[in-house]
Structure formats: C-alpha cells, structure tokens
Amino acid sequence: MNSHLDTVAFPLGRRARQWFAEQQFDAAREALESLLRQVPANPFVQMDLAAVLLRCGRLGDAATLMLDVAQSDDPQPSLDIQLARGLSAAGEVVAARSCLDRLERAADLPAMLLAEQAHLRWGMRDIPAARRMIDRAVAAGADAPRELHLQAMLRQFGGETDEAGRLLDACLDRWPAFGDAALARANLRTQTAQTHHLDFLRLQLQRLPADAGAPAQLANRAAFEAAVFKELDDLGRYDEAWPAMQRCNALMHRVRPYDAQGETAVVDALIRVAGSLGRSAAPGAQQEEGPQPIFIVGMPRSGTTLLDRMLSSHSQVASAGEIMDFPQQLRRVAGVVPHGAAGTLAAIERGAELDLADLGARYLVQTRWRAPGCRYFIDKLPTNIRMVAHIRRALPHARIVHVVRDPLEVCFSNLSMMFGNRAAYSYDQRAMVHYYGQYRRLARHWQTTMPDSMIEVAYADLVREPGVALRKVLDHCGLAMEEACLHPERNAAPVATPSAAQVREPIHGRGSGRWRPYASHLDVLRGAVLDMA
C-alpha cells in the first residue's frame, strides 16, 4: 500500500495500512472508503482501496477504481507501475499495457523503474517489450543479479545463445552464489567435457548452507544441485547425476510440498460441475471478430512446446506462449481471490453461477493483441487441460489440442526438471504418480463425456511422422499445410519454456528413453505406470 497517505496526515490512511498489514481487510476497506469520501479522486487512496479489494476477491470493483486512476491527465511514474501491476492482477492486461506504454515514453526514468517495467512485461509474456526495457534498465545502471539474469534469459528466448551465455558468465563472475543463473547456464546448451562448469558448481555448493535456511535459500541450493544434475546427465555420468537430482528434489519438496488432497479436490470439482456450468456463449458469438485461440494442453514436458513451434510457424498463427489469461479471467468472473489452489477451487465451485459468455468475451479482449493480422493465436498453458469444459462453453470456436506422451517418459521428464516454485508434484516420485493419475482421470473424463471437445496428438507421432501428425491439427483448424511448419527450428519468434534450447533444433526424438539410465532408481514410478496400463 502507498506510504503517501502518512505524509498527508490522514489518520484513517495510517490505520488502514495497519489493518491491511494485519490482514483485517474489511476494516481496511471501510477506513479507505470513508477516507475517499473526504478526499474524492485521490489516486493514492484509490490505489490502496483497490489493493484491499483485490485481496477480498472483488476484482471487478478493484479494476474499476484502477481504470479511473489510469485516466488521469497527470500521470506519475510510480503510480503507473502500481497500476500496471494491479490491473494485470485484476485481469485488465490491455489497460496494464497502456500504463506501461505511457511510462515507457517518459524521459529520464531511474533504472529501478525501467527494470520493474521489464519484469512486468515479462510477466505478461510480452517478450520484445521486456527485452527493450531490461536493456534500457541495464544501460541506465541497473546492477543486480535479478536484472542481469532476466536480460540473459530474454536473449536465450530469442535464440541468442552465445550472448545469453556471456551475460550469465558475467552475472556469475559477480554473484557466484546466484543459483538461478547457474541453472540457466547449465540449461543453455548440451554440456561437454570442454564446456561444463562442474568444478564451479561444486565449489559454490560447498560454500552454501547445507540444509538450513529460509525457503529462498533452500531453493537457491536446489538450483545448484539441479545444474549439477543437468551437466552430469549431459556428460553421461548417470551414477553421479542421480544423487544430485535427488538432493535438488528433496530440497524443493521441503519448499513446496505437494498437496495431493487439494489436487484431488480440484479434479473432483471439475468433474462434478462440468455439466452444470452457467450461461454459455452463443455458438455464433465471437466468430468473425478477430483471432481465435488454439489451446494446446496436456502434461508439462509432453511435447506442447514442439507443437506450438510447429503451428506458430504457419503464416496465420501466432504463439502467445504460456499465458495465464484463461484461469485469470475465470477467477475474475467468479469473484475470487486470485491466489493459489484455494482460489482455483473456489472459482470452479461457482460454476453454475458463472456467466461464461462474459468469460469468453473478456478472455478475447485481453488476449487478441498478441496476434495482429493472424487468424489464430496459441495459448500454450498445459494445465488448461483442467479448463476444457469452461473453454468449450465460453469460447465455442476455440480449438483444443491435447498432446499426450508415454507416461514414463513424461513423468521422468518432469522429475528431472526444476520448475522453481511451480509444479510441486514434480519433486517426489509418489507425488508425480498422484498428479499424473489425476491428470489422466480428468483427460479421460473429457474424452468420455465430451468426445468432440478436443483432438489428441501423440508426441511420438510428432517426432516420427511430423507431417502426418501436424496435418491432423491443421485440418482441425481449417488451415492448409505450409512447409515452414515442418521446420520449427527456423521459427524466429521467442520461446520461453524449459524446452527453449531443444526446439531451436530440427525435429528429433532424442528426448525419448532419457529415463533408462536411471531405471534402477525409478521403481515407484515404473510400478505405478504398469498399474495404470
């Protein structure tokens, strides 16, 4: 919340800040509403009240306040940053971008504000703008590991591997204990006996606290262990690599324990409410108004990025990447606090009350800027497999493509990838088995009850017979085959997923069988997969 209220001697403002800090949101709201009657249109009071309303799940009311502030004839850089952050959280991405566009035009901004703009643009997956702003920030003096890491990652996403490596080397020369940069450098390319960094990584692990510390410290150590695993795996030193993966996953399991009960509750709710969702969009709605979405769904690490790169090589298709817009707009129309599994479950439970026509319309308004001049844009958030029933009712003209992969292959690929604070299921074999089982249960439910809701494409077919597999998807979308689609390595658009390096190579199946050198350690996973067969 804003500290400006203290400086103008508003006792109500000071009390509201205290109540907000104590999470007494109703008291904070009442105080700020009273204060706003005393000082109408004060932007700082409006922004504080919007922050409280966001925490209460009143996203629409919060957005109304912030949109009013955004119309000010006297823009202030500090307010524009707050507006962009708050509007984005409320599902008003277009307005948030407008605030950032206005801020970008301002002269003589400090490096800190330029860097904050870059991080917000990256959060929106507006990669060209994020890169533009982080370069300005660094040129203006931004000098912290977080900013140099972002600058390097944005280079990698654009295919500039050598420049990304140079930036990561420079970052680690100055901040050698920064795990995110160490892991990014390991993932940048396949490491060899000449290029690996194992001595550096092990030295840093010796210097870091071994087992104690705050979650951020544990996650930082886990990133170094993940980097050791990646480089040893690249070198074929599998007996040494496995313990490093285990240490990484054990640390991350402590940081983000998997909530099996919560995951089951979400899937149960999705199945229960699918047949009783609220008012749907009319079949003819939204047909000719602009680009339509293609949702690529499935398990993470199932081949969704490869299909995204193939499809977005088509002249009529743009990729939006892994965007959170659909679940974000679902929470907006449901009126729930946009945080965590509890918010997701609350939004699902309100299915019968939802105006899905409004959900679909809002989604399109907030996403179509990503595909100027194209017939389609790709929304490649794998976990939208949960949203199939909602998508079908909210966006009747959307296409949904479900990518499937061999269970053992996809589960091991998740186990061996550090996702940071996301994907808590991926840090333990039993958790992995449970999550995969829930995913498969839900996918089979959609196939049984909504057989025409999506088409299914196997990753194995994409790499063995890419032309045949892709033609199936293109036919589903009413698109003709284009030669470029079979050469995704030539696609110059940015790609921001853990598969960024692999998909800049010609189509191949070298990722298959990666679990085999570790087979003796995968009894839990292998046994569960056999039971599911």
SVG drawing of the C-alpha trace seen along z (x, -y; Angstrom):
<svg xmlns="http://www.w3.org/2000/svg" viewBox="-27 -16 65 69">
<polyline fill="none" stroke="black" stroke-width="0.4" points="0.0,0.0 1.0,-3.6 3.1,-5.4 1.9,-8.8 -1.1,-8.7 1.1,-9.0 2.7,-12.1 -0.5,-14.0 -1.5,-13.3 -4.6,-11.1 -5.1,-9.1 -7.6,-6.9 -5.0,-6.1 -2.4,-5.1 -4.9,-2.9 -5.9,-1.3 -2.3,-0.5 -2.0,1.2 -5.2,3.2 -4.0,4.3 -0.7,5.5 -2.7,7.5 -5.0,8.9 -8.0,7.2 -9.3,6.4 -12.9,5.4 -11.7,2.9 -9.1,1.5 -11.8,1.3 -14.2,-0.6 -11.5,-3.1 -10.4,-3.7 -13.9,-4.1 -14.5,-6.7 -11.3,-8.5 -12.2,-8.5 -15.4,-10.4 -13.2,-13.1 -10.7,-13.3 -12.5,-12.3 -10.4,-11.1 -7.2,-11.0 -5.2,-8.4 -3.2,-7.1 -6.4,-6.4 -8.0,-4.8 -5.0,-2.6 -4.9,-1.5 -8.6,-0.7 -8.1,1.3 -5.3,3.3 -7.7,4.2 -10.5,5.1 -8.1,7.4 -7.3,9.2 -11.1,9.6 -11.7,11.2 -13.6,8.1 -11.6,7.9 -14.1,6.1 -14.5,3.3 -10.8,3.0 -10.4,2.8 -13.0,0.0 -11.0,-2.1 -7.7,-1.5 -9.1,-2.2 -10.4,-5.5 -6.9,-6.4 -5.4,-5.3 -7.4,-8.0 -5.6,-10.8 -4.3,-13.8 -1.3,-14.0 0.4,-10.6 3.0,-9.8 5.6,-7.0 5.3,-5.5 1.5,-5.3 1.8,-3.8 3.9,-1.0 1.4,-0.3 -1.4,-0.5 0.2,1.9 0.8,4.4 -2.7,4.1 -4.5,4.1 -2.7,7.1 -3.6,8.9 -7.3,7.9 -7.3,9.4 -7.0,6.0 -3.9,6.8 -4.7,4.3 -5.1,1.4 -1.9,2.5 0.0,2.5 -1.3,-1.0 0.1,-2.2 3.4,-0.7 3.4,-2.2 2.8,-5.6 5.6,-5.0 8.0,-3.8 7.6,-7.2 8.6,-9.1 12.1,-10.6 14.9,-10.2 13.3,-7.3 15.5,-5.8 17.0,-2.3 14.8,-0.8 11.6,-1.8 12.9,-0.6 13.8,2.7 10.3,3.0 8.7,2.4 10.8,5.2 9.7,7.7 6.1,6.7 6.3,7.0 7.9,10.4 5.1,11.4 2.7,10.6 4.9,12.7 5.4,9.5 9.0,10.6 10.0,8.0 8.9,5.2 10.5,6.9 13.8,7.1 13.6,3.5 13.1,2.3 15.7,4.5 18.3,3.3 17.4,-0.3 17.5,0.5 21.0,2.0 22.2,-0.9 20.8,-3.3 22.7,-1.5 20.5,1.4 23.1,3.6 21.7,6.6 21.7,10.3 17.9,10.5 18.2,7.9 21.2,9.5 19.6,12.9 16.4,11.6 18.5,9.9 20.3,13.2 17.1,15.2 15.4,12.9 18.4,13.3 18.1,17.1 14.4,16.9 15.2,15.1 17.8,17.7 20.9,15.7 22.6,18.5 26.1,17.1 25.1,13.7 23.0,15.3 26.0,17.3 28.2,14.2 25.7,12.4 25.3,15.4 29.1,15.7 29.3,12.0 26.4,12.4 28.1,15.4 31.5,13.7 30.0,11.0 27.4,13.1 28.7,16.7 26.1,17.8 23.1,16.9 21.6,20.3 19.1,19.2 21.9,18.0 23.9,21.2 21.0,23.4 20.2,21.2 23.8,21.5 23.7,25.3 20.4,25.4 21.7,23.1 23.2,25.9 24.3,29.6 27.4,29.5 30.6,31.3 33.9,32.2 35.2,28.9 32.3,26.6 30.9,27.9 31.0,25.9 31.1,28.8 34.1,27.5 32.4,24.1 29.1,25.6 30.6,27.9 32.7,25.1 29.5,23.0 27.7,25.9 30.5,26.3 30.1,22.6 26.3,22.6 24.4,23.7 23.9,27.4 20.5,28.0 19.1,25.0 17.7,21.6 14.7,19.9 12.8,21.3 14.6,18.9 18.0,20.2 16.8,23.8 15.6,23.1 18.9,21.5 20.8,24.5 18.4,26.7 19.1,24.7 22.8,25.5 22.0,29.2 19.8,29.1 22.6,27.6 25.0,30.4 22.4,33.0 21.9,31.4 25.6,31.2 26.4,34.7 23.5,36.1 24.8,34.3 28.2,35.9 26.6,39.4 27.8,39.7 24.5,41.0 25.6,42.6 26.8,39.2 23.9,37.3 21.1,39.2 22.1,38.2 22.2,34.5 18.7,34.8 17.6,36.4 19.1,33.7 17.5,31.0 14.1,32.6 14.3,33.2 15.1,29.5 12.3,28.4 9.8,30.8 10.5,29.1 10.0,25.6 6.8,26.7 5.3,29.8 2.7,31.4 -1.0,31.1 -2.4,34.4 -5.7,33.8 -6.1,30.4 -5.3,31.7 -7.9,34.4 -10.4,31.9 -9.8,29.7 -10.3,32.6 -13.4,33.9 -14.9,30.4 -14.1,30.1 -15.8,33.4 -18.8,32.6 -19.6,29.1 -18.8,29.7 -22.4,30.5 -23.9,27.6 -21.9,24.6 -23.6,21.2 -24.7,19.2 -22.7,20.1 -21.6,18.0 -23.9,18.4 -22.5,20.7 -22.3,17.8 -20.6,15.4 -17.1,14.1 -16.7,15.9 -15.6,13.0 -14.3,10.5 -10.6,11.4 -8.1,14.1 -9.4,17.2 -7.5,19.3 -5.9,22.7 -5.4,24.1 -2.5,26.7 -3.0,28.7 -1.6,31.7 1.1,32.6 4.1,30.3 7.0,31.8 4.7,33.7 5.7,32.0 3.4,29.0 6.3,26.6 7.2,28.6 3.7,28.5 3.5,24.8 6.6,24.1 5.4,26.1 1.9,24.5 3.2,21.0 5.5,21.3 2.3,21.1 1.6,17.7 -1.9,17.5 -0.9,18.5 0.9,16.6 2.0,18.0 1.1,16.2 3.2,18.7 2.2,20.0 -0.2,17.3 -2.4,17.3 -5.2,15.4 -8.0,18.0 -7.7,19.1 -7.2,15.5 -10.4,14.4 -12.2,17.4 -11.3,16.1 -12.3,12.6 -15.8,13.5 -16.1,15.8 -15.0,13.1 -12.5,15.0 -9.1,14.1 -6.6,14.8 -4.1,16.8 -3.3,20.5 -5.2,23.7 -7.9,22.4 -8.8,19.6 -8.9,22.1 -11.2,24.4 -13.5,21.6 -13.8,20.4 -14.6,24.0 -17.2,24.5 -19.1,21.4 -19.5,23.0 -23.3,22.8 -23.3,19.1 -20.8,18.1 -21.5,16.0 -19.3,18.0 -20.3,15.7 -18.7,12.9 -15.7,15.1 -15.1,15.8 -15.6,12.2 -13.2,10.9 -10.6,13.5 -10.6,12.5 -10.5,8.7 -7.4,9.3 -5.5,11.6 -6.1,10.7 -3.4,8.0 -1.0,10.9 -1.9,11.9 -2.2,8.9 -3.2,9.9 -3.4,13.6 -6.4,16.0 -5.3,17.8 -3.2,17.4 -1.9,20.3 -2.5,20.4 0.0,23.0 -0.6,23.4 -0.6,27.2 -2.7,27.0 -5.6,25.6 -6.5,29.3 -8.4,28.5 -10.4,25.8 -11.7,27.9 -15.4,27.7 -15.2,24.0 -13.4,23.3 -15.9,25.2 -18.8,23.2 -17.0,19.8 -15.3,20.0 -17.3,22.2 -15.0,21.5 -11.7,22.3 -9.7,25.3 -8.2,27.5 -5.3,29.9 -4.3,32.4 -0.7,33.6 0.0,37.0 3.3,38.7 4.4,42.1 3.7,41.9 7.1,43.0 8.8,40.5 6.7,37.6 6.8,38.3 10.6,38.7 11.0,35.5 9.0,33.7 11.0,35.2 14.3,34.2 13.3,30.6 13.5,28.0 10.4,25.7 11.2,23.4 8.2,22.7 5.8,24.2 4.9,27.8 5.2,29.1 4.2,32.5 7.5,32.9 9.8,33.2 8.8,36.6 8.0,39.8 4.9,40.6 3.6,37.0 4.4,37.3 2.4,40.6 -0.6,39.0 -0.6,35.9 -0.3,37.9 -3.1,40.1 -5.4,37.1 -4.4,35.6 -5.2,38.9 -8.5,39.2 -9.6,35.8 -8.5,36.2 -10.4,39.5 -13.5,37.8 -13.4,35.2 -12.9,37.9 -15.8,39.8 -18.3,37.1 -17.2,34.5 -15.6,36.6 -15.6,33.7 -14.1,31.2 -10.5,31.7 -8.3,33.7 -5.4,35.8 -1.9,35.8 0.9,38.1 4.4,36.7 5.8,39.8 3.9,39.1 5.1,35.5 8.7,36.6 8.3,39.8 5.8,38.6 5.6,34.8 3.8,34.2 1.0,36.6 0.6,35.6 0.6,31.9 -1.8,32.2 -4.3,33.6 -4.1,30.5 -4.1,28.1 -7.2,29.8 -8.9,29.4 -8.1,25.7 -9.1,25.3 -5.6,24.4 -3.5,25.6 -0.1,27.2 2.9,24.9 6.4,26.1 7.6,23.8 5.6,25.8 7.9,28.8 11.0,26.7 10.2,25.2 14.0,24.6 13.7,21.8 10.9,20.1 12.4,16.8 9.8,15.9 10.8,16.0 10.2,19.2 10.1,19.0 9.8,22.6 12.3,25.1 12.4,26.6 13.7,23.4 17.1,24.9 15.7,28.1 13.1,26.6 15.6,24.5 17.0,27.8 15.4,29.7 12.6,32.1 14.2,35.1 13.3,37.8 16.5,37.7 14.5,37.0 12.9,40.5 14.4,43.0 16.1,40.5 14.8,42.4 16.5,45.7 19.9,44.9 18.1,44.2 15.7,47.2 17.0,48.8 16.0,45.7 12.5,45.4 10.7,48.4 7.9,46.3 7.3,44.6 7.7,47.7 5.4,49.7 2.7,47.1 2.8,46.8 2.4,50.5 -0.6,50.4 -2.2,47.7 -1.7,49.6"/>
</svg>
